[in-house]
């Protein structure tokens, strides 16, 4: 089954008309995207957009063989001129199936928001799932086999991809293509990085893909370290890397602090923005979690883990530190690093960069700064992917 993406942008396109944002300002030339529309085997047009006939011609195709035009979402604005020879655009009721004269079977998939998704199966067997902007499947249960290709709003609805993974609709070989791309992501490089973390990709307008054919699936890093300064956006970056997974264990190493209302507000803000399916464990016992099998771990953060470890070995007291504390802390760090090296789980860990500022005025603070730098370096050595977040921008240090 050949799928030509006549456009890959949001309904308003990219750049948006009269939008002054940085993403729209940079969306010129090959970075511009028309509203998303798909041409399947030259016979089925999914979504009718302005300039569809011209877009098809630029991609080396014609709309003269189209036998059915289906819409996925309400189209606001002026009525679109129907290209000559095309059948009237329509919509299939949720759950109903339509068989085209070309042999394609089209089933309407209910959404959790206004719109309709379409599952398209060709005579040869490959199948495609196409979802509308801002939409995710509703009431999805276990599926017989994964789709060969999924074209969806991965950036806007990462939870939809997580839902498909949980029910078997997306497997390791599924080609996940991002569509309905808007100005939420500031640069093509940032878009590619976020999509790769989700096991997805973006393609230029006019690309023709073959559902069911071999393709290079983006390599999702198994171990990632995200570092940065205070309020740099490192925790949000770490959460983004796992938002398309159906289940995640969020390991909060800070714990609760009775009577500290400011800390409670921080914890609440973090918890509220996490997907509801994620499970939280408040613990500094990371080694058993890393050794056990299970869903991905998000560890936030290593600096608080180190604080707890230094408390346990009496590292703040100079005499204890020189006597037994330093050796015991080294053993704890070595055990953690070994567990990261051997773990079979997907791990994203957050840490802090504290060595780039003013030298602390007391021995205990300098000791913490030095030990955190050593811990970060040792942990990063075991990770396939290392990111530095500065002013909300993620810089790739490794991977």
C-alpha positions as CSV (number, residue, x, y, z in Angstrom):
1,X,0.0,0.0,0.0
2,X,1.5,3.3,-1.1
3,X,0.7,6.3,1.1
4,X,1.5,9.8,-0.2
5,X,1.4,12.6,2.3
6,X,0.2,15.6,0.4
7,X,0.6,17.7,3.5
8,X,1.8,17.0,7.1
9,X,0.9,20.2,8.8
10,X,-1.9,21.4,11.2
11,X,-5.2,22.4,9.6
12,X,-4.0,26.0,9.4
13,X,-0.7,24.8,7.9
14,X,2.8,25.8,9.0
15,X,3.6,28.6,9.1
16,X,0.2,29.8,10.4
17,X,-1.1,32.9,8.6
18,X,0.0,36.1,10.3
19,X,1.7,34.3,13.2
20,X,4.8,36.1,14.5
21,X,6.2,33.2,16.5
22,X,9.8,31.9,16.0
23,X,8.6,28.5,14.7
24,X,6.4,30.0,12.0
25,X,9.2,32.5,11.1
26,X,11.5,29.6,10.4
27,X,9.0,27.5,8.6
28,X,10.0,28.5,5.1
29,X,10.9,26.6,2.0
30,X,11.2,22.9,2.7
31,X,10.3,23.5,6.3
32,X,6.8,24.7,5.4
33,X,3.9,22.2,5.7
34,X,0.5,22.2,4.2
35,X,-2.5,20.9,6.0
36,X,-2.3,17.1,6.4
37,X,-3.9,14.9,3.7
38,X,-3.2,11.4,2.6
39,X,-3.5,9.8,-0.9
40,X,-3.7,6.0,-0.5
41,X,-2.8,3.9,-3.6
42,X,-4.2,6.8,-5.8
43,X,-7.7,5.6,-4.9
44,X,-8.5,7.0,-1.5
45,X,-8.1,10.6,-0.3
46,X,-8.1,11.1,3.4
47,X,-8.9,14.8,4.1
48,X,-9.5,17.4,1.4
49,X,-7.2,20.4,1.7
50,X,-6.6,23.5,-0.4
51,X,-4.3,22.8,-3.3
52,X,-4.7,19.0,-3.0
53,X,-4.5,18.4,-6.8
54,X,-1.4,20.6,-7.1
55,X,0.2,18.9,-4.1
56,X,-0.4,15.5,-5.7
57,X,1.1,16.6,-9.0
58,X,4.2,17.9,-7.3
59,X,4.5,14.4,-5.7
60,X,4.2,12.8,-9.1
61,X,0.6,11.6,-8.6
62,X,-2.9,12.5,-9.9
63,X,-6.2,12.6,-8.2
64,X,-8.1,11.3,-11.3
65,X,-8.2,7.8,-9.9
66,X,-9.6,8.7,-6.5
67,X,-12.8,6.8,-5.8
68,X,-13.5,8.1,-2.3
69,X,-12.8,11.2,-0.3
70,X,-13.2,10.9,3.5
71,X,-12.9,13.7,6.1
72,X,-11.5,13.1,9.6
73,X,-12.2,16.4,11.3
74,X,-14.5,19.5,11.0
75,X,-13.0,21.9,8.5
76,X,-13.6,25.5,9.6
77,X,-13.3,28.5,7.3
78,X,-14.5,29.0,3.7
79,X,-15.7,26.0,1.7
80,X,-13.0,24.2,-0.3
81,X,-13.3,24.0,-4.0
82,X,-13.7,20.4,-5.0
83,X,-11.1,19.5,-7.7
84,X,-12.8,18.4,-11.0
85,X,-13.7,14.7,-11.1
86,X,-13.4,14.0,-7.4
87,X,-16.4,12.4,-5.6
88,X,-18.0,14.5,-2.8
89,X,-16.3,14.3,0.5
90,X,-18.0,12.4,3.3
91,X,-17.5,10.7,6.6
92,X,-18.0,7.1,7.7
93,X,-20.0,6.7,11.0
94,X,-18.0,5.3,13.9
95,X,-17.5,1.6,13.8
96,X,-18.9,1.2,10.3
97,X,-16.9,-0.3,7.5
98,X,-16.7,0.7,3.9
99,X,-15.3,-1.3,0.9
100,X,-14.1,0.6,-2.1
101,X,-14.2,-0.6,-5.7
102,X,-10.4,-0.6,-5.5
103,X,-10.7,-3.4,-2.8
104,X,-9.6,-1.2,0.1
105,X,-11.5,-1.8,3.3
106,X,-12.0,1.3,5.4
107,X,-13.2,1.2,9.0
108,X,-14.1,4.3,11.0
109,X,-12.4,4.4,14.4
110,X,-14.1,6.3,17.2
111,X,-12.1,9.2,18.7
112,X,-12.0,10.7,22.2
113,X,-12.5,14.1,20.6
114,X,-14.4,15.5,17.7
115,X,-13.4,13.7,14.5
116,X,-13.0,10.2,13.0
117,X,-10.0,8.0,12.6
118,X,-9.7,5.6,9.7
119,X,-8.2,2.1,9.5
120,X,-7.4,1.2,5.9
121,X,-6.6,-2.3,4.8
122,X,-5.5,-3.1,1.3
123,X,-6.1,-6.3,-0.7
124,X,-2.5,-7.4,-0.2
125,X,-2.9,-7.1,3.6
126,X,-0.9,-4.1,4.8
127,X,-2.9,-1.8,7.0
128,X,-2.8,1.9,8.0
129,X,-4.3,3.9,10.8
130,X,-4.9,7.6,10.2
131,X,-6.0,9.8,13.1
132,X,-7.3,13.4,13.0
133,X,-5.5,16.4,14.6
134,X,-5.8,16.3,18.4
135,X,-7.4,12.9,18.3
136,X,-6.7,9.6,20.0
137,X,-8.6,6.3,19.7
138,X,-11.4,5.8,22.2
139,X,-12.2,2.5,23.8
140,X,-9.3,0.6,22.2
141,X,-9.0,-3.0,23.3
142,X,-6.5,-5.7,22.4
143,X,-5.8,-5.8,18.7
144,X,-5.0,-8.9,16.6
145,X,-1.8,-7.4,15.1
146,X,0.0,-4.1,15.0
147,X,-0.6,-1.7,12.2
148,X,2.0,-1.5,9.5
149,X,1.8,2.3,9.6
150,X,0.2,4.9,11.9
151,X,-0.1,8.5,10.8
152,X,-1.2,10.6,13.8
153,X,-0.8,13.8,15.9
154,X,2.2,12.5,17.8
155,X,3.3,15.9,19.2
156,X,-0.2,17.0,20.2
157,X,-1.5,13.7,21.5
158,X,1.5,11.5,22.7
159,X,-0.9,9.7,25.0
160,X,-2.7,8.4,21.9
161,X,0.4,6.6,20.8
162,X,0.9,5.3,24.3
163,X,-2.7,3.9,24.2
164,X,-2.0,2.2,20.9
165,X,1.2,0.6,22.3
166,X,-0.6,-0.6,25.3
167,X,-3.2,-2.5,23.2
168,X,-0.8,-3.8,20.6
169,X,-1.8,-1.4,17.8
170,X,1.8,-0.1,17.6
171,X,4.6,-2.7,17.7
172,X,8.4,-2.5,17.2
173,X,8.1,-2.6,13.4
174,X,5.2,-0.1,13.1
175,X,6.1,3.0,11.0
176,X,4.8,5.9,13.1
177,X,4.6,9.1,11.1
178,X,3.9,12.4,12.7
179,X,1.2,14.6,11.0
180,X,-0.8,17.7,11.8
181,X,2.4,19.4,12.8
182,X,2.0,22.8,14.2
183,X,4.2,25.5,15.7
184,X,4.5,23.8,19.1
185,X,8.1,22.7,18.3
186,X,10.6,25.4,17.7
187,X,12.9,23.8,15.2
188,X,13.2,20.8,12.8
189,X,16.1,19.4,14.9
190,X,14.1,19.6,18.1
191,X,11.1,18.0,16.3
192,X,13.2,15.1,15.0
193,X,14.7,14.6,18.5
194,X,11.3,14.5,20.3
195,X,9.8,12.2,17.7
196,X,12.8,9.8,17.8
197,X,12.3,9.5,21.5
198,X,8.8,8.4,20.8
199,X,9.9,5.9,18.1
200,X,8.3,8.1,15.4
201,X,9.5,10.3,12.5
202,X,8.4,13.3,10.4
203,X,8.7,13.3,6.6
204,X,8.5,16.2,4.1
205,X,5.3,17.1,2.3
206,X,4.9,15.0,-0.9
207,X,6.7,11.9,0.6
208,X,5.4,8.5,-0.6
209,X,5.7,5.7,1.9
210,X,5.0,2.0,1.5
211,X,3.1,0.5,4.4
212,X,4.4,-2.9,5.3
213,X,7.8,-2.4,3.6
214,X,11.0,-2.4,5.6
215,X,12.0,0.9,7.0
216,X,14.5,2.2,9.6
217,X,12.6,2.5,12.9
218,X,14.0,5.3,15.1
219,X,16.2,3.9,17.8
220,X,14.7,4.8,21.1
221,X,17.6,5.2,23.7
222,X,17.3,2.8,26.6
223,X,19.2,4.9,29.1
224,X,19.1,8.7,29.1
225,X,20.6,11.2,31.5
226,X,19.1,14.7,31.5
227,X,21.1,17.4,33.2
228,X,20.8,21.1,33.6
229,X,20.5,24.0,36.1
230,X,17.6,25.0,38.3
231,X,14.3,25.7,36.4
232,X,16.0,24.9,33.1
233,X,13.2,22.6,32.0
234,X,15.1,19.3,32.6
235,X,12.3,17.5,34.4
236,X,9.8,18.4,31.6
237,X,12.3,17.2,29.0
238,X,12.7,13.9,30.9
239,X,8.9,13.4,31.0
240,X,8.6,14.1,27.3
241,X,10.9,11.3,26.6
242,X,8.5,8.8,28.1
243,X,5.1,10.3,27.4
244,X,4.4,7.8,24.5
245,X,5.0,4.8,26.8
246,X,1.8,3.1,28.1
247,X,3.2,2.6,31.6
248,X,6.0,4.4,33.5
249,X,7.2,4.3,37.1
250,X,8.1,7.8,38.3
251,X,10.7,7.5,41.0
252,X,10.6,10.6,43.2
253,X,13.8,10.7,45.3
254,X,12.8,13.9,47.2
255,X,10.1,12.3,49.3
256,X,7.7,14.3,51.4
257,X,8.7,17.2,53.6
258,X,6.2,17.8,56.4
259,X,5.3,21.5,56.9
260,X,7.1,22.7,53.7
261,X,4.3,24.1,51.7
262,X,6.6,25.4,48.9
263,X,8.0,21.9,48.4
264,X,4.5,20.4,48.5
265,X,3.5,22.9,45.7
266,X,6.5,21.7,43.6
267,X,5.5,18.1,44.0
268,X,1.9,18.8,43.1
269,X,2.9,20.7,39.9
270,X,5.1,17.8,38.8
271,X,2.4,15.2,39.6
272,X,-0.4,17.1,37.8
273,X,1.4,17.3,34.5
274,X,2.3,13.6,34.4
275,X,0.0,11.1,32.6
276,X,-2.6,9.5,34.8
277,X,-1.3,6.0,33.9
278,X,2.1,6.6,35.5
279,X,2.8,5.2,38.9
280,X,4.8,7.1,41.5
281,X,7.3,5.6,44.0
282,X,8.9,7.9,46.6
283,X,12.1,6.2,47.4
284,X,15.9,6.5,47.2
285,X,16.3,2.7,46.9
286,X,17.1,2.8,43.1
287,X,19.2,-0.4,42.8
288,X,16.4,-2.9,43.5
289,X,14.2,-1.0,40.9
290,X,17.0,-1.1,38.3
291,X,17.6,-4.8,38.9
292,X,13.9,-5.7,38.5
293,X,12.1,-6.2,35.3
294,X,9.3,-3.8,34.5
295,X,8.1,-0.7,32.7
296,X,10.4,2.4,32.1
297,X,11.7,4.3,35.1
298,X,11.9,8.0,35.3
299,X,14.2,9.0,38.2
300,X,13.9,12.5,39.4
301,X,16.5,13.2,40.6
302,X,20.1,12.0,41.2
303,X,21.1,15.1,43.2
304,X,18.4,14.3,45.9
305,X,19.5,10.6,45.8
306,X,23.1,11.8,46.5
307,X,21.9,14.0,49.4
308,X,20.2,11.0,51.0
309,X,23.3,8.8,50.4
310,X,25.5,11.4,52.0
311,X,23.2,11.7,54.9
312,X,23.4,7.9,55.4
313,X,27.2,7.8,55.5
314,X,27.6,10.9,57.6
315,X,29.4,12.8,54.8
316,X,28.7,16.2,56.2
317,X,30.9,15.7,59.2
318,X,34.6,16.1,58.3
319,X,35.8,13.4,60.7
320,X,33.3,10.8,59.6
321,X,33.9,11.6,56.0
322,X,37.6,11.1,56.3
323,X,37.1,8.0,58.4
324,X,34.4,5.9,56.8
325,X,32.1,8.2,54.9
326,X,34.0,8.7,51.7
327,X,34.6,5.0,51.2
328,X,31.0,4.1,52.0
329,X,29.7,6.7,49.6
330,X,32.0,5.5,46.8
331,X,30.6,2.0,47.4
332,X,27.0,3.2,47.1
333,X,27.7,5.2,43.9
334,X,29.5,2.2,42.4
335,X,26.6,-0.1,43.2
336,X,24.1,2.4,41.6
337,X,26.3,2.7,38.4
338,X,26.7,-1.1,38.1
339,X,22.9,-1.4,38.4
340,X,22.4,1.1,35.6
341,X,24.9,-0.8,33.4
342,X,23.1,-4.1,33.9
343,X,19.5,-3.0,33.9
344,X,17.1,-4.3,31.3
345,X,14.7,-1.4,31.8
346,X,14.3,1.8,29.9
347,X,15.6,4.5,32.2
348,X,15.5,8.3,32.1
349,X,17.3,10.0,35.0
350,X,17.3,13.7,35.9
351,X,20.2,15.4,37.6
352,X,21.5,18.9,38.3
353,X,24.6,20.8,37.2
354,X,25.9,22.6,40.3
355,X,29.6,23.0,39.5
356,X,29.4,25.9,37.1
357,X,28.6,28.6,39.6
358,X,30.1,30.2,42.7
359,X,32.5,28.0,44.8
360,X,30.6,27.2,48.0
361,X,31.9,28.7,51.2
362,X,31.8,25.6,53.4
363,X,33.4,22.2,53.2
364,X,30.1,20.2,53.2
365,X,28.7,22.1,50.2
366,X,31.9,21.8,48.3
367,X,31.9,18.1,49.0
368,X,28.4,17.7,47.7
369,X,29.3,19.7,44.5
370,X,32.3,17.5,43.9
371,X,30.5,14.2,44.5
372,X,27.6,15.2,42.3
373,X,30.0,16.0,39.5
374,X,31.6,12.5,39.9
375,X,28.2,10.8,40.1
376,X,26.9,12.6,37.0
377,X,30.0,11.6,35.0
378,X,29.8,8.0,36.1
379,X,26.1,7.7,35.4
380,X,26.5,9.4,32.0
381,X,29.1,6.9,31.0
382,X,26.4,4.2,31.2
383,X,23.8,6.1,29.1
384,X,23.4,5.9,25.4
385,X,21.8,9.4,25.4
386,X,22.9,12.5,27.5
387,X,21.1,15.8,27.2
388,X,22.0,19.2,28.7
389,X,19.0,21.5,29.1
390,X,19.6,25.3,29.1
391,X,16.8,27.9,29.1
392,X,14.4,25.2,28.1
393,X,16.5,24.1,25.1
394,X,17.9,20.5,25.0
395,X,21.4,20.2,23.7
396,X,22.5,16.6,22.8
397,X,25.8,15.7,24.4
398,X,25.7,12.1,23.4
399,X,23.5,10.0,21.2
